[in-house]
Amino acid sequence: MKDLYPSRIKGNPKIFERMDPVIHDSTEQDGPLNQKELDFYEDNGYLFIPNLFSEAEVEVLQKELKRNMEDNQGSDAPHVVKEAQSDEIRSVFDVHNHDEFFQDLSSHERIVNIAQQLLGSQVYINQSRINFKPGFKGKDFYWHSDFETWHMEDGMPRMRAVSCSIILTDNYHYNGPLLLIPGSHRWYVQCVGETPDNHFEQSLKMQNIGVPDHDSINWLLEKGGKIDSATGPAGSVLFFECNTMHGSNSNISPMPRSNVFFVFNSIENKLVEPFANTSPRPEFIANRTNVKPIEPKTFDFTKKKIAMS
């Protein structure tokens, strides 16, 4: 398969326009988002929806977050990623397979219907995780495009995936929220450096390969004009395009920042061999086998009832 988005090169990196649409032949008749919301996503590469889940639902979400963290606190399983310099949990991956509650949440009609509308097709979960950023010591994550990594290390062929971040604790500008460069999804930034085998063992804690150079970030910022932050109350949801440049600061505030993160990939964009010519990353990071389309469900958190939508 021809590589439309080469990266991990030697020499000077280039920036070129994306070769895929942002909205995939969808209109406001195809899902819950209205045309104004679709246009905002297409122009900026993300959409923040405040209070998509109610206070009662957030209460359950936070209890399940606490339970999951306690369940995994002493785990040495590969899908439980610790901070580079401590035993603190940074992320718990593959929660849609390892945790019944979050498996149900990943198929909730409120988020799946939006993902299908944005991608113009049925979708499946390519990756899921819970991110923990505790107060006082939550670490930063440098600027990056998810697609660059997913393309090079997982074999995602095209830009036809969307990340859905459900905010589980209030996000303030001072507790390490996600930062995004508007419009950056329209440009593909090549990165320099050869990808070592098993790079994920390091990159999930601190990424050094597959990160853009300073000049490219400056160029994107000049184009976008600003940096936005995903701040808002628990229960809000951020959808961001797979190629949107984003990162986060460390959290030195007392306020923790946590979210559950689902990557929806188009059923027409299944993974192939990694374009970095490395071994594929493990299944808990990049789903290759369970790629059946999600059937959207209604999920009453307060009554724990599930029904097909």
C-alpha positions as CSV (number, residue, x, y, z in Angstrom):
1,M,0.0,0.0,0.0
2,K,1.3,3.4,-1.0
3,D,2.3,5.6,2.0
4,L,0.4,8.9,1.6
5,Y,1.7,10.3,4.8
6,P,5.5,9.5,5.2
7,S,7.2,10.4,8.4
8,R,10.0,9.4,10.8
9,I,12.5,10.7,8.2
10,K,16.1,11.7,8.1
11,G,17.0,15.3,7.4
12,N,14.6,18.2,7.4
13,P,10.9,17.5,7.9
14,K,8.2,18.9,5.6
15,I,4.6,20.1,6.2
16,F,2.0,19.3,3.6
17,E,-1.8,19.4,3.2
18,R,-3.9,16.5,4.3
19,M,-5.3,14.3,1.5
20,D,-8.5,13.2,3.3
21,P,-11.7,15.0,4.0
22,V,-12.4,16.2,7.6
23,I,-16.2,15.6,7.5
24,H,-16.9,12.5,5.5
25,D,-20.1,13.3,3.4
26,S,-22.3,13.9,6.5
27,T,-24.8,16.6,7.1
28,E,-26.9,17.6,10.1
29,Q,-29.5,15.1,8.9
30,D,-27.1,12.2,9.6
31,G,-26.7,12.6,13.4
32,P,-27.1,14.8,16.5
33,L,-24.7,17.6,15.5
34,N,-26.2,20.6,13.7
35,Q,-24.5,22.3,10.8
36,K,-22.9,25.0,12.9
37,E,-21.2,22.3,15.0
38,L,-20.1,20.3,11.9
39,D,-18.7,23.5,10.4
40,F,-16.8,24.3,13.6
41,Y,-15.3,20.8,13.7
42,E,-14.3,21.0,10.1
43,D,-12.6,24.4,10.5
44,N,-10.9,23.8,13.9
45,G,-10.4,20.0,14.2
46,Y,-12.3,19.6,17.4
47,L,-15.6,20.2,19.1
48,F,-16.3,20.7,22.8
49,I,-19.8,19.8,24.1
50,P,-20.4,20.9,27.6
51,N,-22.5,18.7,29.9
52,L,-23.3,15.9,27.5
53,F,-23.7,13.8,30.6
54,S,-25.9,14.8,33.5
55,E,-24.8,15.4,37.1
56,A,-26.3,12.1,38.1
57,E,-24.4,10.3,35.4
58,V,-21.2,12.1,36.3
59,E,-21.5,10.9,39.9
60,V,-21.6,7.3,38.6
61,L,-18.8,8.0,36.2
62,Q,-16.6,9.3,39.0
63,K,-17.3,6.3,41.2
64,E,-16.4,3.9,38.3
65,L,-13.2,6.0,37.7
66,K,-12.2,5.6,41.4
67,R,-13.0,1.9,41.3
68,N,-11.0,1.3,38.1
69,M,-8.0,3.1,39.6
70,E,-8.2,1.1,42.8
71,D,-8.6,-2.2,40.9
72,N,-5.4,-1.4,38.9
73,Q,-3.3,0.3,41.5
74,G,-1.0,-2.7,42.1
75,S,-1.1,-4.2,38.7
76,D,1.9,-4.8,36.5
77,A,-0.2,-5.7,33.5
78,P,1.1,-4.2,30.2
79,H,-2.1,-2.2,29.7
80,V,-1.6,-0.4,33.0
81,V,1.0,2.3,32.3
82,K,2.8,4.0,35.2
83,E,4.6,7.3,35.3
84,A,8.2,7.2,34.1
85,Q,9.6,8.3,37.5
86,S,7.0,6.8,40.0
87,D,4.6,4.0,40.5
88,E,1.6,6.4,39.9
89,I,-0.8,5.2,37.2
90,R,-0.7,7.4,34.1
91,S,-3.1,5.5,31.9
92,V,-5.2,2.3,31.9
93,F,-5.6,1.1,28.3
94,D,-8.1,-1.2,26.7
95,V,-10.9,-0.4,29.2
96,H,-13.6,-1.3,26.7
97,N,-12.3,-4.9,26.9
98,H,-11.2,-5.2,30.5
99,D,-14.0,-3.3,32.3
100,E,-17.7,-4.0,31.9
101,F,-18.8,-0.5,32.8
102,F,-16.5,1.2,30.3
103,Q,-17.3,-1.3,27.7
104,D,-20.9,-0.3,28.0
105,L,-19.9,3.4,28.0
106,S,-17.9,3.0,24.7
107,S,-21.1,2.0,22.9
108,H,-23.3,4.8,24.3
109,E,-25.5,6.3,21.6
110,R,-24.6,9.8,22.7
111,I,-21.0,9.5,21.6
112,V,-21.2,6.7,19.0
113,N,-23.8,8.6,16.9
114,I,-21.6,11.7,16.8
115,A,-18.5,9.6,15.8
116,Q,-20.5,8.0,13.0
117,Q,-21.7,11.3,11.8
118,L,-18.2,12.8,11.7
119,L,-16.7,9.8,10.0
120,G,-19.5,9.1,7.6
121,S,-19.6,5.4,8.4
122,Q,-20.0,2.8,11.0
123,V,-17.2,2.8,13.6
124,Y,-15.3,0.5,15.9
125,I,-13.0,1.2,18.9
126,N,-9.4,1.4,17.8
127,Q,-8.1,2.3,21.3
128,S,-9.5,3.1,24.7
129,R,-8.0,4.3,27.9
130,I,-8.5,6.2,31.1
131,N,-6.0,9.0,31.7
132,F,-5.1,10.0,35.3
133,K,-3.4,13.3,36.0
134,P,-3.2,13.6,39.8
135,G,-2.9,17.0,41.6
136,F,0.6,18.3,42.3
137,K,2.5,15.6,40.2
138,G,0.6,14.9,37.0
139,K,3.1,14.9,34.1
140,D,2.9,16.7,30.8
141,F,2.6,15.3,27.3
142,Y,4.4,17.0,24.4
143,W,2.8,18.3,21.2
144,H,1.9,15.5,18.8
145,S,-0.6,14.3,16.1
146,D,-2.2,11.0,17.1
147,F,-2.5,10.1,13.4
148,E,1.2,10.4,12.8
149,T,1.8,7.7,15.5
150,W,-1.2,5.6,14.6
151,H,-0.1,5.7,10.9
152,M,3.5,5.0,11.4
153,E,3.4,2.5,14.4
154,D,-0.1,0.9,14.0
155,G,-0.8,1.1,10.2
156,M,-3.8,3.4,10.2
157,P,-4.0,4.1,6.4
158,R,-6.1,7.4,6.3
159,M,-7.2,10.3,8.4
160,R,-10.6,8.9,9.2
161,A,-10.7,8.5,13.0
162,V,-11.9,10.7,15.9
163,S,-11.0,10.8,19.5
164,C,-13.7,11.2,22.1
165,S,-12.6,12.4,25.5
166,I,-15.2,12.3,28.3
167,I,-14.2,14.6,31.1
168,L,-14.5,12.9,34.4
169,T,-13.2,15.7,36.7
170,D,-13.6,19.4,36.2
171,N,-11.0,20.7,33.7
172,Y,-9.5,24.1,34.6
173,H,-6.8,26.1,32.7
174,Y,-4.4,25.3,35.6
175,N,-4.8,21.5,36.1
176,G,-3.2,20.3,32.8
177,P,-6.1,20.3,30.4
178,L,-5.7,19.3,26.8
179,L,-4.3,22.0,24.6
180,L,-5.1,22.2,20.9
181,I,-4.0,24.2,17.9
182,P,-7.1,25.1,15.8
183,G,-6.8,24.3,12.1
184,S,-3.7,22.1,12.6
185,H,-5.6,19.0,11.4
186,R,-5.4,20.4,7.9
187,W,-1.6,19.9,7.7
188,Y,0.5,16.8,8.1
189,V,3.8,17.4,10.0
190,Q,6.6,15.0,9.3
191,C,8.7,13.9,12.2
192,V,12.4,13.1,12.3
193,G,13.9,9.9,13.7
194,E,13.9,6.2,13.2
195,T,11.3,4.2,15.1
196,P,12.8,1.5,17.3
197,D,11.0,-1.8,17.9
198,N,8.8,-1.8,21.0
199,H,8.8,2.0,21.0
200,F,5.5,2.0,22.9
201,E,7.2,0.9,26.1
202,Q,8.8,4.3,26.3
203,S,6.4,6.5,24.3
204,L,3.3,5.8,26.5
205,K,5.2,7.3,29.4
206,M,7.2,10.0,27.5
207,Q,7.3,10.4,23.8
208,N,10.5,11.4,22.0
209,I,10.1,9.9,18.6
210,G,7.1,11.0,16.5
211,V,7.0,14.5,18.0
212,P,7.1,17.6,15.7
213,D,10.0,20.0,15.6
214,H,9.7,23.5,17.1
215,D,9.6,25.3,13.7
216,S,6.7,23.2,12.6
217,I,4.8,24.0,15.8
218,N,5.5,27.7,15.4
219,W,4.2,27.5,11.8
220,L,1.0,25.7,12.8
221,L,0.4,28.3,15.6
222,E,0.9,31.2,13.1
223,K,-1.7,29.5,10.9
224,G,-4.2,28.8,13.7
225,G,-3.6,32.0,15.6
226,K,-4.0,30.7,19.1
227,I,-3.9,27.7,21.4
228,D,-7.2,26.5,22.8
229,S,-7.7,24.5,26.0
230,A,-10.4,22.0,26.7
231,T,-11.8,23.4,29.9
232,G,-15.2,22.7,31.3
233,P,-17.2,20.7,33.9
234,A,-17.1,17.0,34.4
235,G,-19.6,15.3,32.0
236,S,-18.5,17.5,29.1
237,V,-17.1,15.7,26.0
238,L,-14.3,16.7,23.6
239,F,-14.2,15.2,20.1
240,F,-11.0,15.9,18.2
241,E,-9.8,14.9,14.8
242,C,-7.1,12.3,14.6
243,N,-4.6,14.7,13.0
244,T,-5.2,17.7,15.3
245,M,-2.0,18.9,17.0
246,H,-2.4,18.7,20.8
247,G,-0.6,18.2,24.1
248,S,-0.9,19.0,27.8
249,N,1.0,20.8,30.5
250,S,1.9,19.2,33.8
251,N,-0.5,19.5,36.7
252,I,1.0,21.3,39.7
253,S,-2.4,22.4,41.0
254,P,-4.1,20.4,43.8
255,M,-7.0,19.5,41.4
256,P,-6.7,16.2,39.6
257,R,-7.6,15.9,35.9
258,S,-8.9,12.6,34.5
259,N,-10.8,11.5,31.5
260,V,-11.9,8.4,29.6
261,F,-10.8,8.3,26.1
262,F,-12.2,6.3,23.1
263,V,-10.8,6.4,19.6
264,F,-13.4,5.7,17.0
265,N,-12.1,4.5,13.7
266,S,-14.1,4.1,10.5
267,I,-14.9,0.5,9.7
268,E,-13.5,1.4,6.2
269,N,-10.2,2.4,7.7
270,K,-8.9,-0.8,9.4
271,L,-5.3,-1.1,10.3
272,V,-2.7,-2.5,7.9
273,E,1.0,-3.1,8.5
274,P,2.8,-0.2,10.3
275,F,4.3,2.3,7.8
276,A,7.4,2.6,10.0
277,N,8.3,-1.0,9.0
278,T,8.2,-2.1,12.6
279,S,6.3,-4.8,14.4
280,P,2.7,-3.8,15.1
281,R,2.1,-2.4,18.6
282,P,0.2,-4.7,21.0
283,E,-3.6,-5.2,20.7
284,F,-4.3,-3.3,23.9
285,I,-3.0,-0.1,22.1
286,A,-4.2,-0.7,18.6
287,N,-7.2,-3.0,17.9
288,R,-6.7,-5.3,14.9
289,T,-9.0,-8.3,15.7
290,N,-12.3,-7.1,17.2
291,V,-13.3,-4.6,14.5
292,K,-17.0,-5.3,14.3
293,P,-19.2,-2.1,14.0
294,I,-20.5,-0.8,17.3
295,E,-24.2,-1.0,17.8
296,P,-25.2,2.2,19.6
297,K,-26.9,1.6,23.0
298,T,-28.7,3.6,25.6
299,F,-27.2,3.4,29.0
300,D,-29.0,4.6,32.1
301,F,-26.1,5.1,34.5
302,T,-28.4,5.6,37.5
303,K,-30.4,2.4,36.9
304,K,-27.6,0.4,35.1
305,K,-29.9,-0.6,32.2
306,I,-28.7,-1.1,28.7
307,A,-30.9,-1.2,25.6
308,M,-30.2,-1.2,21.9
309,S,-30.7,2.2,20.3
